Amino acid sequence: MKKKLIMVDYIGNSSEDGNPIGHPIKVALDNKKLLDDFCKIEYLAPNNSRNKLNFDGKGLPYYAIRGKSGFYMLIRNYWIELLNLHKVLKVFYESNTWFYNTDYVLFLWLIFRRKSKNKVLCSTYVNIPEDQLAFVKKIKKLLIRLASKKIDLLIYSNKDFNCKYTKTIYMPDFLYDSEKYSKYNTDIKKSKVISLGTISEGNKEIIEMIEAFNESGYPLEIVGKFYDEDLYHRALNIKKNNVIIRNEFINDDLYCSLLAESKYSILPYREAAYKHKTSSVILESVFLKAIPIAPQFILDKNEISGIGYNSISELSKINLDYVDCNKYNYNELIKKKYLKAGYSEQLKIFLERGNG
C-alpha cells in the first residue's frame, strides 16, 4: 500500500479577485508527477485552487493577495497564512507533508510546533539578500536554523542557498516533461520577442523595455496581468506599432503556446528584485526553445546561454534579425540538468529510507 504524502500550499498567491497567479499551481502538478507512482498524493491548498489542482475534501479558507503594496496588505497576508497553517496542523502530525510554496511565516510557525514523527519536506526558492539590514539577515537566518530542526528535507532551487542544519537537495523550479512540452515545440518560429508573466514596476523594467524596442523596431509582445493600472496606461501611451500589450491573465496552455511560437523570450527583471531569486520563465524558455534575453546576471546564475545585457537600453542597438539562432541548442542542457528521473529517484530514496 502506498504511503500518503500531503502537498501543502498555505499561501495561495492570488489576485484581488481570487484568481490564482504565479507558478505554485504548476509546481504542485509537476511535483505530483515525480512521486505519483510511489506515494498517494493529496493536496491541501486554498479553495480557489481546487479546480486547477483537482482535489477533493476540505481546502484552506484563505489566500494571499499579491500585487498590492502597503503595510496593511503585508500584515493581512501574514495573518491569513497563519490562519491557514492552523488548519494544516492536523495533517502535519498525521501524514508526510511537503510544503511546496513557502515563506518565512512557515519557518516561524514550525518553531512553535513539536517535531512530527512523519517526514516534513519543504521547498525554498530565495536566498537571504546580502544587502538587507544586518538585524533582518540575523532574524531570517535564526528562523531557518530553528525551523530546520522540524524539517527533514529542504529542497532548494537557488544554488546560493546554504543550510547546514538539515538534509538538503537541489532541484530546479521546473523540470522537463517531454509529454507536456513536445506538443508545443515547433521549428517554425515567429520573429518576435515575448514577455510573459504578471507585471509590476518594482520587479520588471517594463517602460525601459518598451522604449528599447520602440527604438529597435523589432516586434515585442507583452502578455500578462498588470498589477498597476497606471503602469499599464503609461505603457500603452508610449508604445509604437511594433509593440503589442495584452493586460490579462493567461492559462498554462496559452503561456506555453506563446513561448513555443516565439523566437525570443525576454525577462526584463530588475536586479534588486531578482538578484537572490530564481526564474522559472527562463527554464520554460529553454524547454520550448525560445532564446532567453535577460540581464547577464540571470543567465550566469542559471548557467544558460542567451542574449545578455547589463543595461536594458542595450537592446535598442541589437539587430535580432541577424542573431545566429542555431548556436542556441538546449537539448544537451536539458538532458544534463532538467530531466525528472534523477530528482524523482532522490526523493523516493529519502522517503523510503527515513529521516536518518
N, C-alpha and C positions, 0 to 999 in steps of 0.2 A: 504494500500500500504506500502511495506517495505521501511524503510529509508535506504539510501545508506551509506556505510562505505568504504572508500578507505584505503587499506592496502599498506603502503609505505616502500620501501627499496631504499634509496638514495645512498647506499654504493655499493652493488653488489659485494661482495667478490669473486674474480676470480683469476684463474691462469693467467700467462702472455699471453697464447694463447686464453684467453677469456672463459675458461670453468668455470662455477660457482662452487665454492668449499665451504666446511663448511656446516653449518646447516640452514642458513636462508631460503632456499627453503622449507625444511621440516617444519620449524616453520610456514612459511606462509600458507602452505597447512593445517597444523593442526589447526592453529588459525581460518582459514576459517570454519572448521567443527564446531567450538564452537558456531558460530553465524549464520551459513548458513540459518537456519530456522527462523531467527529473522531479519536479515539485508540483503540488496542486496550488496554483497561483490564484490568489484573490486580491481584490483592490479595496482599499479604504481611502476614499478621496471625497472632496466636496460634491454635493448632489448635482451641481451644474456640470460636472464632468461625467455624469453617469452614462449619458447616451454615447459619448465618444469612447469611453472605456468599456462599455457594455458589461456592467457588473450588477449583480443582484444584492439584496439585503440592504442594510442601513448604510447611508453615506454620511459624510460630515456636513453639518448645517451651514458653515460659513465659508467665505472665500475672501482672499486678499485682493484689494483693488489697486491696480498698477496704473501708472501714467499721471497720477495726480500727486503733486508735491505738497509739502506743508507738515507742520508738527502734528496737527490733528490726525491727518491720514496715516502718518507713521505710527502713532500710538494706537490708532484704530486697528491697523493691520497686525501689529504685535499682539494686541488683545485677542483678536479673533483666532490667531494662530494658537495661542494658549488655550482658548476655549475648545478648539478642535483637538488639541493634544490631550485634553482631559477626556474626550470621547475615545481616544486611541488607547487609553490606559489598559483597558480590559484585554484587547488583543495583544498588547505589548507583553503581557505576562502569560498568555495562553498559547502563542504561536511564534515561530520565527518571523521576524519583521525586517523589511527593507525600506528605509526612509530614502526615497529617491529624489525628492525635491526638498531641499533643506536650507536653513539659515541658522544664525546664532541663537535664535529662540529655541531651537531643538536642543542645542548644547546646554543652554540654561535649564531647560526642562529636565533633561537627563540627569543633571547633577543632583536633583532632589528626588529622584526615583531610586528605588532599590534595584540592584542588578537582576536582570531577567535570567531565568535558567535556560531560556531559549536563545537562539542566536539573533543578534542585532547587527544588521548591515546598514551602513549609512553612506550615501553618495555626497561628495562635496565638490564644488565647481570653481571656487575662488580661492585666492591666497590673501594673506593679510598684507595690504599695501604698505610698502616701506615708508611712504611719505605721510602716513597717518600720524596723529599725535601719539607721543610715546605712551601715555597712560591708556589710550584706546587700544594700542597694539598689545600692551600688557594684559588688559582685560580679556581681549579676544584669545590670546594665547593661553591664558588661565582657563577660560571656558573650554577650550579644546582639550587641554590637559586633564581637567577634572572630568569632563564628559566622556573622554575616551576610555575611562575605567568601566563604563556601561556599554561600550561599543565593541563588538567582536571583530568587525572588519570595516575599515574605512576605504571606500572606493573613490579615488581621486582622478580627475581628468586634467588638472592643471599640473604640469610637470614641476612647477616651482613649489608645489605644496610639500611640506615636510612635517611629518608627525612621527615621533619615535615612541609614542606611548601605547600604541596598539598595533595590531596587524593591519597592513595596508596593501592594496594592489592598485596599479594604474590601469584605467580603462578609458578610452576616448569617449567624448559626449555621445557620438553616434558611431555605429559600426555598419559595415557594408552588408546590405541584404540584397543578394542578386535577384531574388524573387520579386522584390519591390522595384529596384532601380532599373533593371534590364528592360522593363516595359516602357520606360520613358526615354532611355538613351537612344540617340539618333545621330547619324553622321551629317545630317542636313541642319546646319546651324544658321540662325538669323544673325545678321551683322548688327548686333545691338548689345548694350550693357544693361543688365537687370540689377536692380536694387530691391531686395525683399526684406520684409520684417517690419515690426512695429517701429514707430519713428518718434523720437524726442530730440530736442535740440541739445540737451545735455549729453547725449550719448553719441550722436551722429552729426557729421558735418554736412547737413543737407543743403543749406543755402550755398556753401562753398563748393559742393559737388555740382550743383546746377550751374553755377557761374563758370566752372571749368568746362563743362560740356556745352554751355552756350557758346563759349569761345571756340572750342574744337569742332563743333558741329556734328559730332558723332551721335547716333541715336542712343538715348538713355531712357529707360522705363523704370519708374519708381512705383512699386506696388506694396502697400502696407497701410495700416491704420495710424494716422497722425494723432498723437495724444493731445497736441496743442493746435486748436483750430487757427490761431493767429499764424503759427508757423506754416500751416497748410496754405493759407491765403497769400502769405508772403512768397511762398514757393511758386504758386500759380502766377503771381504778378510778375515775377522776374524771368520765368522760363521762356525759352524760344520754341519754335515749332519742332525741333528735333528731340524735345524732352516731353515725355508723357507721364502724367501723375495720376495714379488711381488711389484714392483715400478710402481703403476698405480692408476688412479682414478677409483673408483667403484661406481656403481649406488646404489640406496637405496635398491633395491631388493636383490642384492648380499650382501650388507652390513648386512641386516637382516638375510639372509640365513647363512652367516658365523658365526654370533653371535649365532644363534639358534642351530647350529650343534656342537658348541664348549662347552666343559665342563667349561672352564675358559675364562675370558676376562681380559686382563691386561691394565692398564692405567699408563704408566711409566712417569708420569708428574714430572717436576721439581717444587719444592715447590716455588721457586722465581717467576715462571711463573704462577702458578695456585693457589697460596695462597688466592687471592682475586677474583678468577673466579669460575664459576660453570662448571660442566661437564655434557654434555648430553649423552656421551657414557656410563657413569655409570648407568644412568637411563634406557637406552635401554638394557644394560646388564641384569638388573633386570627384565625388561619386557619379555626378551627372555631367561631367566633362565640360563644365563652364569655367574658363580660366579665371582664377581669382585676381581681382585688382584690389589691393589693400595696402594699408600702411606697412612699411617694411618690417616693423616690429611684430606684426601679426603673422606675416609669412615666416619670419625667422623662428618665432616661438613655436609655430606648428610644424616647422621643418617641411614646408610646402613651397614649391616653386610657383611663381606667378609674376604679375606686374606690380612691383612695389614702388611706393613713393614715400618721401619724407614730409612733403607738403602736398596737399591735395590739388593745389593750383598747378602742380607739375603736369597734371593730366591734360591741361589745355594745350600743351605742346606735343603730346604723344599722338602720332597718327596710328590709330588702332587698325586701320585697313592694311597696314604693311607689317604687322606683327607676324612672325613665323609661328603659327599655332601648332605646327607639327612637333615642335620641341617640348610641348607640354603634354606628355603621355603619363597618365597617372595609374596605369594598370599595375605596374610593379609596386608602387607605393601602397596601393590598396591591398595587394597580396601580403606585403610585408607587415603592415601596421593595423589594418582595419577589418580583417576577416573575423567573423563572430566565433568561430570554432575554438580558438585558443583561449579567449576570455571566458567563454561558456565553461570550458574544462576547468579553469582555475576556480570559478565559483562553485562548481559541483564538488570539486575536491575539498574545498573549505567546508561546505555544508555536510559532506559525508564524514569528514574526519573529526569534526568537533572544534572546540574552542582552544585547544591546547597548541 
